[in-house]
Amino acid sequence: MNSAKTKRTRNNVIVHIILAVLAVIWLFPIFWVILTSFRAEKGSYVSTFFPKSYTLANYKKLFTDTTILNFPRMFTNTLIIAVFSCILSTFFVLSVAYCLSRLRFKFRKPYMNMAMILGLFPGFMSMVAVYFILKAVGLTEGSLIPLALILCYSGGAALSFQIAKGFFDTIPISIDEAAMIDGCTHWQVFTKITLPLSRPIIIYTILTSFIAPWVDFIFAKVICRANADQYTVAIGLWKMLEKEYIDNWYTCFAAGAVLISIPIAILFLRMQKYYVDGLSGGVKG
């Protein structure tokens, strides 16, 4: 008995040591970025890891020096695009997942197979075709660029239905049948029964649908091109590292990296309380 307990304790200690080392490795880049965002010395090449002096000027410069890189405008553009893309993508993903989980119709399985195959290819492979389609309908110039980006991010969102469908499959279909016997339509079952029981997957879908446009660079760069007033934060941070800006904007780049993590952190912290078993109490007896 003592031997088994000692062995279990030793294994737990080893596991905790490994997890602690991994945590340090994962947190080290974040720690470095935060320190750099408060560094008073200019430039990307320094001889010490810890800043020699600290300042808040880097954060202030982001919002006051808009002559070259208008960070507040970029932040606002990205927030608008991410919010609307998140709303549309979440609706599309959950709707398609519910239909494929609960409804039976012709070409259902071929569609799922096709979606699985298309999902194996990275989205940026289609960016040239997408750009010319958007250009043909006049969405690649001026104030219509945010609309073009929203369409890019939400248009193909339904292809990533697999995780949500897997969750809907775990909800007993007897609940749907009981509701339909009482006179509910499929839409009422979806909105009034399935969604309230699916909070974990809804929160997961919201988070992933928000993060994707918030951090995307490739599509934003291709569609925005030289329209600086429509840049997103990803393009802005990339511009700060170009050779003509890096000496004066490197520490501001770190400050911007810290700032763009705040909306994601707030969204996660506000929604993590909903990570509970949505099926609790859903079926009795």
CYANA upper distance limits for C-alpha pairs under 8 A (distance plus 0.5 A):
  1 MET  CA      5 LYS  CA      6.74
  2 ASN  CA      6 THR  CA      6.50
  3 SER  CA      7 LYS  CA      6.62
  4 ALA  CA      8 ARG  CA      6.63
  5 LYS  CA      9 THR  CA      6.64
  6 THR  CA     10 ARG  CA      6.61
  7 LYS  CA     11 ASN  CA      6.67
  8 ARG  CA     12 ASN  CA      6.66
  9 THR  CA     13 VAL  CA      6.69
 10 ARG  CA     14 ILE  CA      6.76
 11 ASN  CA     15 VAL  CA      6.65
 12 ASN  CA     16 HIS  CA      6.60
 13 VAL  CA     17 ILE  CA      6.61
 14 ILE  CA     18 ILE  CA      6.74
 15 VAL  CA     19 LEU  CA      6.67
 16 HIS  CA     20 ALA  CA      6.49
 17 ILE  CA     21 VAL  CA      6.72
 18 ILE  CA     22 LEU  CA      6.70
 19 LEU  CA     23 ALA  CA      6.51
 20 ALA  CA     24 VAL  CA      6.79
 21 VAL  CA     25 ILE  CA      6.82
 22 LEU  CA     26 TRP  CA      6.62
 23 ALA  CA     27 LEU  CA      6.46
 24 VAL  CA     28 PHE  CA      6.30
 25 ILE  CA     29 PRO  CA      8.23
 26 TRP  CA     30 ILE  CA      8.24
 27 LEU  CA     31 PHE  CA      6.63
 28 PHE  CA     32 TRP  CA      6.64
 29 PRO  CA     33 VAL  CA      6.67
 30 ILE  CA     34 ILE  CA      6.76
 31 PHE  CA     35 LEU  CA      6.74
 32 TRP  CA     36 THR  CA      6.57
 33 VAL  CA     37 SER  CA      6.60
 33 VAL  CA    254 ALA  CA      5.94
 33 VAL  CA    255 ALA  CA      8.21
 33 VAL  CA    257 ALA  CA      8.04
 33 VAL  CA    258 VAL  CA      7.79
 34 ILE  CA     38 PHE  CA      7.35
 34 ILE  CA    254 ALA  CA      7.42
 34 ILE  CA    255 ALA  CA      7.75
 34 ILE  CA    258 VAL  CA      7.09
 35 LEU  CA     39 ARG  CA      6.97
 35 LEU  CA     50 PHE  CA      7.60
 35 LEU  CA     51 PRO  CA      7.52
 36 THR  CA     51 PRO  CA      7.52
 36 THR  CA    251 THR  CA      6.44
 36 THR  CA    254 ALA  CA      6.51
 36 THR  CA    255 ALA  CA      8.13
 37 SER  CA     58 ASN  CA      7.07
 37 SER  CA     59 TYR  CA      8.13
 37 SER  CA    251 THR  CA      5.78
 37 SER  CA    252 CYS  CA      6.91
 37 SER  CA    253 PHE  CA      8.02
 37 SER  CA    254 ALA  CA      5.15
 37 SER  CA    255 ALA  CA      4.82
 37 SER  CA    256 GLY  CA      8.48
 37 SER  CA    258 VAL  CA      8.08
 38 PHE  CA     51 PRO  CA      8.35
 38 PHE  CA     54 TYR  CA      5.67
 38 PHE  CA     55 THR  CA      5.68
 38 PHE  CA     56 LEU  CA      6.46
 38 PHE  CA     57 ALA  CA      8.37
 38 PHE  CA     58 ASN  CA      7.26
 38 PHE  CA    251 THR  CA      7.96
 38 PHE  CA    255 ALA  CA      7.91
 39 ARG  CA     51 PRO  CA      5.75
 39 ARG  CA     52 LYS  CA      7.92
 39 ARG  CA     53 SER  CA      6.65
 39 ARG  CA     54 TYR  CA      5.39
 39 ARG  CA     55 THR  CA      6.61
 39 ARG  CA     58 ASN  CA      8.45
 39 ARG  CA    251 THR  CA      7.15
 40 ALA  CA     51 PRO  CA      7.75
 40 ALA  CA     52 LYS  CA      8.06
 40 ALA  CA     53 SER  CA      5.97
 40 ALA  CA     54 TYR  CA      5.67
 40 ALA  CA     55 THR  CA      5.90
 40 ALA  CA     57 ALA  CA      8.25
 40 ALA  CA     58 ASN  CA      8.43
 41 GLU  CA     51 PRO  CA      7.95
 41 GLU  CA     52 LYS  CA      8.06
 41 GLU  CA     53 SER  CA      7.77
 42 LYS  CA    247 ASP  CA      6.82
 42 LYS  CA    248 ASN  CA      6.73
 42 LYS  CA    249 TRP  CA      8.48
 42 LYS  CA    250 TYR  CA      7.76
 42 LYS  CA    251 THR  CA      7.36
 43 GLY  CA    246 ILE  CA      7.10
 43 GLY  CA    247 ASP  CA      4.71
 43 GLY  CA    248 ASN  CA      6.78
 43 GLY  CA    249 TRP  CA      8.07
 43 GLY  CA    250 TYR  CA      6.35
 43 GLY  CA    251 THR  CA      7.72
 44 SER  CA    246 ILE  CA      7.52
 44 SER  CA    247 ASP  CA      7.03
 44 SER  CA    250 TYR  CA      6.41
 44 SER  CA    251 THR  CA      8.19
 48 THR  CA     52 LYS  CA      8.33
 56 LEU  CA     60 LYS  CA      6.96
 57 ALA  CA     61 LYS  CA      6.38
 58 ASN  CA     62 LEU  CA      7.01
 58 ASN  CA    251 THR  CA      6.79
 58 ASN  CA    252 CYS  CA      5.42
 58 ASN  CA    255 ALA  CA      6.84
 59 TYR  CA     63 PHE  CA      7.56
 59 TYR  CA    252 CYS  CA      7.10
 59 TYR  CA    255 ALA  CA      6.30
 59 TYR  CA    256 GLY  CA      8.03
 60 LYS  CA     64 THR  CA      6.62
 61 LYS  CA     65 ASP  CA      5.69
 61 LYS  CA    252 CYS  CA      7.77
 62 LEU  CA     66 THR  CA      7.92
 62 LEU  CA     70 ASN  CA      8.17
 62 LEU  CA     71 PHE  CA      6.33
 62 LEU  CA     72 PRO  CA      7.99
 62 LEU  CA    252 CYS  CA      7.00
 62 LEU  CA    256 GLY  CA      7.87
 63 PHE  CA     70 ASN  CA      8.12
 63 PHE  CA     71 PHE  CA      6.84
 63 PHE  CA     72 PRO  CA      6.43
 65 ASP  CA     69 LEU  CA      7.93
 65 ASP  CA     70 ASN  CA      7.82
 66 THR  CA     70 ASN  CA      4.75
 66 THR  CA     71 PHE  CA      7.36
 69 LEU  CA    236 GLY  CA      7.31
 70 ASN  CA     74 MET  CA      6.87
 70 ASN  CA    229 ASP  CA      8.36
 71 PHE  CA     75 PHE  CA      6.49
 71 PHE  CA    233 VAL  CA      7.60
 71 PHE  CA    236 GLY  CA      7.41
 72 PRO  CA     76 THR  CA      6.65
 73 ARG  CA     77 ASN  CA      6.59
 73 ARG  CA    229 ASP  CA      7.65
 73 ARG  CA    230 GLN  CA      8.37
 73 ARG  CA    231 TYR  CA      8.42
 74 MET  CA     78 THR  CA      6.63
 74 MET  CA    229 ASP  CA      8.07
 74 MET  CA    230 GLN  CA      7.44
 74 MET  CA    231 TYR  CA      5.89
 74 MET  CA    232 THR  CA      5.11
 74 MET  CA    233 VAL  CA      5.62
 74 MET  CA    236 GLY  CA      7.40
 75 PHE  CA     79 LEU  CA      6.62
 75 PHE  CA    232 THR  CA      7.01
 75 PHE  CA    233 VAL  CA      6.11
 75 PHE  CA    260 ILE  CA      8.41
 76 THR  CA     80 ILE  CA      6.71
 77 ASN  CA     81 ILE  CA      6.74
 77 ASN  CA    146 PRO  CA      7.82
 77 ASN  CA    230 GLN  CA      7.14
 77 ASN  CA    231 TYR  CA      7.63
 77 ASN  CA    232 THR  CA      6.42
 78 THR  CA     82 ALA  CA      6.40
 78 THR  CA    213 PRO  CA      8.11
 78 THR  CA    214 TRP  CA      6.64
 78 THR  CA    232 THR  CA      5.54
 78 THR  CA    233 VAL  CA      6.86
 79 LEU  CA     83 VAL  CA      6.54
 79 LEU  CA    214 TRP  CA      7.71
 80 ILE  CA     84 PHE  CA      6.81
 81 ILE  CA     85 SER  CA      6.42
 81 ILE  CA    146 PRO  CA      6.62
 81 ILE  CA    147 LEU  CA      8.23
 81 ILE  CA    149 LEU  CA      7.51
 81 ILE  CA    150 ILE  CA      6.27
 81 ILE  CA    213 PRO  CA      7.58
 81 ILE  CA    214 TRP  CA      8.38
 82 ALA  CA     86 CYS  CA      6.34
 82 ALA  CA    150 ILE  CA      8.16
 82 ALA  CA    209 SER  CA      8.38
 82 ALA  CA    210 PHE  CA      5.89
 82 ALA  CA    211 ILE  CA      7.99
 82 ALA  CA    212 ALA  CA      8.40
 82 ALA  CA    213 PRO  CA      5.78
 82 ALA  CA    214 TRP  CA      6.05
 83 VAL  CA     87 ILE  CA      6.84
 83 VAL  CA    210 PHE  CA      7.05
 84 PHE  CA     88 LEU  CA      6.78
 84 PHE  CA    150 ILE  CA      7.28
 85 SER  CA     89 SER  CA      6.28
 85 SER  CA    150 ILE  CA      5.66
 85 SER  CA    151 LEU  CA      8.09
 85 SER  CA    153 TYR  CA      6.62
 85 SER  CA    154 SER  CA      5.91
 85 SER  CA    209 SER  CA      7.46
 85 SER  CA    210 PHE  CA      7.54
 85 SER  CA    213 PRO  CA      7.75
 86 CYS  CA     90 THR  CA      6.37
 86 CYS  CA    154 SER  CA      8.01
 86 CYS  CA    206 ILE  CA      6.64
 86 CYS  CA    209 SER  CA      5.18
 86 CYS  CA    210 PHE  CA      5.35
 87 ILE  CA     91 PHE  CA      6.84
 87 ILE  CA    206 ILE  CA      8.13
 87 ILE  CA    209 SER  CA      8.46
 88 LEU  CA     92 PHE  CA      6.66
 88 LEU  CA    154 SER  CA      6.42
 89 SER  CA     93 VAL  CA      6.48
 89 SER  CA    153 TYR  CA      8.07
 89 SER  CA    154 SER  CA      5.21
 89 SER  CA    155 GLY  CA      8.07
 89 SER  CA    157 ALA  CA      5.91
 89 SER  CA    158 ALA  CA      7.66
 89 SER  CA    209 SER  CA      6.57
 90 THR  CA     94 LEU  CA      6.56
 90 THR  CA    202 ILE  CA      8.06
 90 THR  CA    205 THR  CA      6.37
 90 THR  CA    206 ILE  CA      6.38
 90 THR  CA    209 SER  CA      7.03
 91 PHE  CA     95 SER  CA      6.44
 92 PHE  CA     96 VAL  CA      6.58
 92 PHE  CA    154 SER  CA      8.34
 92 PHE  CA    157 ALA  CA      7.16
 92 PHE  CA    158 ALA  CA      5.85
 93 VAL  CA     97 ALA  CA      6.48
 93 VAL  CA    157 ALA  CA      6.66
 93 VAL  CA    158 ALA  CA      5.03
 93 VAL  CA    159 LEU  CA      8.02
 93 VAL  CA    160 SER  CA      7.23
 93 VAL  CA    161 PHE  CA      5.80
 93 VAL  CA    164 ALA  CA      7.90
 93 VAL  CA    205 THR  CA      8.21
 94 LEU  CA     98 TYR  CA      6.52
 94 LEU  CA    161 PHE  CA      7.65
 94 LEU  CA    164 ALA  CA      7.03
 94 LEU  CA    165 LYS  CA      8.44
 94 LEU  CA    202 ILE  CA      8.18
 95 SER  CA     99 CYS  CA      6.74
 96 VAL  CA    100 LEU  CA      6.66
 96 VAL  CA    158 ALA  CA      6.73
 96 VAL  CA    161 PHE  CA      7.02
 97 ALA  CA    101 SER  CA      6.49
 97 ALA  CA    158 ALA  CA      8.48
 97 ALA  CA    161 PHE  CA      5.61
 97 ALA  CA    162 GLN  CA      7.46
 97 ALA  CA    164 ALA  CA      6.21
 97 ALA  CA    165 LYS  CA      4.93
 97 ALA  CA    168 PHE  CA      7.96
 98 TYR  CA    102 ARG  CA      6.39
 98 TYR  CA    103 LEU  CA      8.23
 98 TYR  CA    164 ALA  CA      8.42
 98 TYR  CA    165 LYS  CA      6.82
 98 TYR  CA    168 PHE  CA      7.11
 98 TYR  CA    190 PHE  CA      7.92
 99 CYS  CA    103 LEU  CA      5.65
100 LEU  CA    104 ARG  CA      7.84
100 LEU  CA    108 ARG  CA      7.45
100 LEU  CA    165 LYS  CA      7.45
101 SER  CA    165 LYS  CA      6.12
101 SER  CA    166 GLY  CA      8.29
101 SER  CA    168 PHE  CA      6.85
101 SER  CA    169 ASP  CA      6.40
102 ARG  CA    169 ASP  CA      8.36
102 ARG  CA    173 ILE  CA      8.36
104 ARG  CA    108 ARG  CA      7.41
107 PHE  CA    111 TYR  CA      6.45
108 ARG  CA    112 MET  CA      6.91
109 LYS  CA    113 ASN  CA      6.68
110 PRO  CA    114 MET  CA      6.52
111 TYR  CA    115 ALA  CA      6.55
112 MET  CA    116 MET  CA      6.59
113 ASN  CA    117 ILE  CA      6.77
114 MET  CA    118 LEU  CA      6.66
115 ALA  CA    119 GLY  CA      6.50
115 ALA  CA    159 LEU  CA      6.07
115 ALA  CA    160 SER  CA      8.48
116 MET  CA    120 LEU  CA      7.21
116 MET  CA    159 LEU  CA      8.19
117 ILE  CA    121 PHE  CA      8.03
118 LEU  CA    159 LEU  CA      8.39
119 GLY  CA    159 LEU  CA      7.28
119 GLY  CA    160 SER  CA      7.81
121 PHE  CA    125 MET  CA      7.84
123 GLY  CA    127 MET  CA      7.74
124 PHE  CA    218 ILE  CA      7.57
124 PHE  CA    219 PHE  CA      7.62
126 SER  CA    130 VAL  CA      6.54
127 MET  CA    131 TYR  CA      6.40
127 MET  CA    219 PHE  CA      7.12
127 MET  CA    222 VAL  CA      8.15
128 VAL  CA    132 PHE  CA      6.91
129 ALA  CA    133 ILE  CA      6.73
130 VAL  CA    134 LEU  CA      6.67
130 VAL  CA    152 CYS  CA      8.29
131 TYR  CA    135 LYS  CA      6.51
131 TYR  CA    140 THR  CA      8.22
131 TYR  CA    222 VAL  CA      7.90
131 TYR  CA    223 ILE  CA      6.96
132 PHE  CA    136 ALA  CA      6.50
133 ILE  CA    137 VAL  CA      7.17
134 LEU  CA    138 GLY  CA      6.75
134 LEU  CA    139 LEU  CA      5.72
134 LEU  CA    140 THR  CA      6.70
134 LEU  CA    148 ALA  CA      7.26
135 LYS  CA    139 LEU  CA      6.19
135 LYS  CA    140 THR  CA      5.81
139 LEU  CA    144 LEU  CA      5.70
139 LEU  CA    145 ILE  CA      6.30
139 LEU  CA    147 LEU  CA      7.76
139 LEU  CA    148 ALA  CA      6.12
140 THR  CA    144 LEU  CA      7.07
140 THR  CA    145 ILE  CA      5.77
140 THR  CA    148 ALA  CA      7.32
140 THR  CA    223 ILE  CA      6.61
140 THR  CA    224 CYS  CA      7.65
141 GLU  CA    145 ILE  CA      6.42
141 GLU  CA    224 CYS  CA      8.42
141 GLU  CA    227 ASN  CA      8.20
142 GLY  CA    227 ASN  CA      7.66
142 GLY  CA    230 GLN  CA      8.06
143 SER  CA    230 GLN  CA      7.94
144 LEU  CA    148 ALA  CA      6.91
145 ILE  CA    149 LEU  CA      6.79
145 ILE  CA    223 ILE  CA      7.55
145 ILE  CA    224 CYS  CA      7.14
145 ILE  CA    230 GLN  CA      7.43
146 PRO  CA    150 ILE  CA      6.67
146 PRO  CA    230 GLN  CA      7.77
147 LEU  CA    151 LEU  CA      6.71
148 ALA  CA    152 CYS  CA      6.74
148 ALA  CA    223 ILE  CA      8.29
149 LEU  CA    153 TYR  CA      6.69
149 LEU  CA    219 PHE  CA      7.99
149 LEU  CA    220 ALA  CA      7.34
149 LEU  CA    223 ILE  CA      7.99
150 ILE  CA    154 SER  CA      6.52
150 ILE  CA    155 GLY  CA      8.44
151 LEU  CA    155 GLY  CA      5.71
152 CYS  CA    156 GLY  CA      7.64
152 CYS  CA    219 PHE  CA      8.39
153 TYR  CA    157 ALA  CA      7.34
153 TYR  CA    212 ALA  CA      8.23
153 TYR  CA    213 PRO  CA      6.93
154 SER  CA    158 ALA  CA      8.45
157 ALA  CA    161 PHE  CA      8.34
161 PHE  CA    165 LYS  CA      6.44
162 GLN  CA    166 GLY  CA      6.61
163 ILE  CA    167 PHE  CA      6.93
164 ALA  CA    168 PHE  CA      6.76
164 ALA  CA    201 ILE  CA      6.59
164 ALA  CA    205 THR  CA      8.34
165 LYS  CA    169 ASP  CA      6.60
166 GLY  CA    170 THR  CA      7.32
167 PHE  CA    171 ILE  CA      7.69
167 PHE  CA    198 SER  CA      8.20
167 PHE  CA    201 ILE  CA      7.45
168 PHE  CA    194 THR  CA      8.20
168 PHE  CA    198 SER  CA      8.02
171 ILE  CA    175 ILE  CA      8.42
171 ILE  CA    194 THR  CA      8.36
171 ILE  CA    279 LEU  CA      7.86
172 PRO  CA    176 ASP  CA      8.20
173 ILE  CA    177 GLU  CA      6.85
174 SER  CA    178 ALA  CA      6.54
175 ILE  CA    179 ALA  CA      6.79
175 ILE  CA    283 VAL  CA      8.13
176 ASP  CA    180 MET  CA      6.67
176 ASP  CA    189 VAL  CA      6.85
176 ASP  CA    193 ILE  CA      8.29
177 GLU  CA    181 ILE  CA      6.64
178 ALA  CA    182 ASP  CA      6.97
179 ALA  CA    183 GLY  CA      7.10
179 ALA  CA    184 CYS  CA      6.07
179 ALA  CA    189 VAL  CA      7.27
180 MET  CA    184 CYS  CA      5.07
180 MET  CA    185 THR  CA      6.85
180 MET  CA    186 HIS  CA      8.25
180 MET  CA    189 VAL  CA      8.07
184 CYS  CA    188 GLN  CA      6.19
184 CYS  CA    189 VAL  CA      6.73
185 THR  CA    189 VAL  CA      6.68
186 HIS  CA    190 PHE  CA      6.56
187 TRP  CA    191 THR  CA      6.61
188 GLN  CA    192 LYS  CA      6.01
188 GLN  CA    193 ILE  CA      7.90
189 VAL  CA    193 ILE  CA      5.61
189 VAL  CA    194 THR  CA      6.69
190 PHE  CA    194 THR  CA      5.38
190 PHE  CA    195 LEU  CA      6.58
191 THR  CA    195 LEU  CA      6.03
191 THR  CA    196 PRO  CA      8.02
192 LYS  CA    196 PRO  CA      7.03
193 ILE  CA    197 LEU  CA      6.91
194 THR  CA    198 SER  CA      6.72
195 LEU  CA    199 ARG  CA      7.26
195 LEU  CA    202 ILE  CA      8.18
196 PRO  CA    278 GLY  CA      7.70
197 LEU  CA    278 GLY  CA      4.98
197 LEU  CA    279 LEU  CA      5.88
197 LEU  CA    282 GLY  CA      7.70
198 SER  CA    202 ILE  CA      6.69
198 SER  CA    278 GLY  CA      5.79
198 SER  CA    279 LEU  CA      7.89
199 ARG  CA    203 ILE  CA      6.57
199 ARG  CA    274 TYR  CA      6.80
199 ARG  CA    275 TYR  CA      7.51
199 ARG  CA    276 VAL  CA      8.03
199 ARG  CA    277 ASP  CA      8.43
199 ARG  CA    278 GLY  CA      6.18
200 PRO  CA    204 TYR  CA      6.72
200 PRO  CA    274 TYR  CA      6.92
200 PRO  CA    275 TYR  CA      5.48
200 PRO  CA    276 VAL  CA      6.92
200 PRO  CA    277 ASP  CA      7.60
200 PRO  CA    278 GLY  CA      7.14
201 ILE  CA    205 THR  CA      6.52
202 ILE  CA    206 ILE  CA      6.62
203 ILE  CA    207 LEU  CA      6.64
203 ILE  CA    271 MET  CA      7.23
203 ILE  CA    274 TYR  CA      7.85
203 ILE  CA    275 TYR  CA      8.03
204 TYR  CA    208 THR  CA      6.75
205 THR  CA    209 SER  CA      6.35
206 ILE  CA    210 PHE  CA      6.56
207 LEU  CA    211 ILE  CA      6.57
207 LEU  CA    264 ILE  CA      8.47
207 LEU  CA    267 LEU  CA      7.97
207 LEU  CA    268 PHE  CA      7.72
208 THR  CA    212 ALA  CA      6.61
209 SER  CA    213 PRO  CA      7.82
210 PHE  CA    214 TRP  CA      6.75
211 ILE  CA    215 VAL  CA      6.64
211 ILE  CA    264 ILE  CA      7.55
212 ALA  CA    216 ASP  CA      6.43
214 TRP  CA    233 VAL  CA      8.45
214 TRP  CA    234 ALA  CA      8.36
215 VAL  CA    233 VAL  CA      8.35
215 VAL  CA    234 ALA  CA      6.56
216 ASP  CA    220 ALA  CA      7.18
216 ASP  CA    234 ALA  CA      7.04
217 PHE  CA    221 LYS  CA      6.37
217 PHE  CA    234 ALA  CA      5.87
217 PHE  CA    235 ILE  CA      6.69
218 ILE  CA    222 VAL  CA      6.77
219 PHE  CA    223 ILE  CA      6.59
220 ALA  CA    224 CYS  CA      6.25
220 ALA  CA    231 TYR  CA      8.00
220 ALA  CA    232 THR  CA      7.45
220 ALA  CA    235 ILE  CA      7.83
221 LYS  CA    225 ARG  CA      6.11
221 LYS  CA    231 TYR  CA      8.38
221 LYS  CA    235 ILE  CA      6.93
224 CYS  CA    228 ALA  CA      8.00
224 CYS  CA    230 GLN  CA      6.87
224 CYS  CA    231 TYR  CA      6.83
227 ASN  CA    231 TYR  CA      7.31
231 TYR  CA    235 ILE  CA      6.54
231 TYR  CA    236 GLY  CA      7.11
232 THR  CA    236 GLY  CA      6.78
233 VAL  CA    237 LEU  CA      6.49
233 VAL  CA    260 ILE  CA      8.22
234 ALA  CA    238 TRP  CA      6.74
235 ILE  CA    239 LYS  CA      6.63
236 GLY  CA    240 MET  CA      6.91
237 LEU  CA    241 LEU  CA      7.41
237 LEU  CA    253 PHE  CA      6.24
237 LEU  CA    256 GLY  CA      7.56
237 LEU  CA    257 ALA  CA      8.11
238 TRP  CA    242 GLU  CA      7.47
239 LYS  CA    245 TYR  CA      7.76
240 MET  CA    245 TYR  CA      5.91
240 MET  CA    246 ILE  CA      6.06
240 MET  CA    249 TRP  CA      5.95
240 MET  CA    250 TYR  CA      6.88
240 MET  CA    252 CYS  CA      8.35
240 MET  CA    253 PHE  CA      6.57
241 LEU  CA    245 TYR  CA      6.78
241 LEU  CA    246 ILE  CA      5.16
241 LEU  CA    249 TRP  CA      7.84
241 LEU  CA    250 TYR  CA      6.95
241 LEU  CA    253 PHE  CA      7.99
242 GLU  CA    246 ILE  CA      6.12
243 LYS  CA    247 ASP  CA      8.10
245 TYR  CA    249 TRP  CA      6.19
245 TYR  CA    250 TYR  CA      8.16
246 ILE  CA    250 TYR  CA      5.44
248 ASN  CA    252 CYS  CA      8.49
249 TRP  CA    253 PHE  CA      6.52
250 TYR  CA    254 ALA  CA      7.24
251 THR  CA    255 ALA  CA      6.87
252 CYS  CA    256 GLY  CA      6.50
253 PHE  CA    257 ALA  CA      6.66
254 ALA  CA    258 VAL  CA      6.87
255 ALA  CA    259 LEU  CA      6.80
256 GLY  CA    260 ILE  CA      6.68
257 ALA  CA    261 SER  CA      7.05
258 VAL  CA    262 ILE  CA      7.43
259 LEU  CA    263 PRO  CA      8.44
260 ILE  CA    264 ILE  CA      8.06
261 SER  CA    265 ALA  CA      6.67
262 ILE  CA    266 ILE  CA      6.54
263 PRO  CA    267 LEU  CA      6.53
264 ILE  CA    268 PHE  CA      6.65
265 ALA  CA    269 LEU  CA      6.56
266 ILE  CA    270 ARG  CA      6.48
267 LEU  CA    271 MET  CA      6.69
268 PHE  CA    272 GLN  CA      6.25
269 LEU  CA    273 LYS  CA      8.23
271 MET  CA    275 TYR  CA      7.93
278 GLY  CA    282 GLY  CA      8.35
279 LEU  CA    283 VAL  CA      8.01
